[in-house]
């Protein structure tokens, strides 16, 4: 039989040419490791390795929250999000700071280009609003319950919620308590 390339092929060779080895095949003794290419580097990395991923933090991301503070911040953010005490995104945060809003500003450390958020810490210092950086904007977006990554958020001490129920008052007091604890830890970082 003649193959595509015009060479003579035996019938049994033709069948085996596209055969893919199965896991249960004992004939193939080679083990295959899956390697993926990291888009930010030119080297290949194994997917089975459990090394922590290096973060691409910007040089201005100081003070950076440690794990304990980050968990507490995200807990506050989730509670404040239910009470509508969150301003999300650079534009809303800057607007809130210029209007004299009080609270805490959380900025993502891996925002690129850096010019997008470089003015936010200066505005925070001018208005005496504490700010802190976290590792990634994906984490920050997840904490605000969106799928979209978020560059920065502001948790204000007073919310938009106009309800006067006892539950919302209790939640506001609890958020205020957690906010004060976070502010103390952030000032100790600076």
HELIX and SHEET records of a PDB file:
HELIX    1   1 UNK A   11  UNK A   16  1                                   6    
HELIX    2   2 UNK A   67  UNK A   82  1                                  16    
HELIX    3   3 UNK A   90  UNK A   98  1                                   9    
HELIX    4   4 UNK A  114  UNK A  116  5                                   3    
HELIX    5   5 UNK A  120  UNK A  126  1                                   7    
HELIX    6   6 UNK A  137  UNK A  143  1                                   7    
HELIX    7   7 UNK A  166  UNK A  189  1                                  24    
SHEET    1   A 2 UNK A  35  UNK A  37  0                                        
SHEET    2   A 2 UNK A  44  UNK A  46 -1                                        
SHEET    1   B 4 UNK A  86  UNK A  88  0                                        
SHEET    2   B 4 UNK A 152  UNK A 156 -1                                        
SHEET    3   B 4 UNK A 103  UNK A 108 -1                                        
SHEET    4   B 4 UNK A 130  UNK A 134  1                                        
END                                                                             
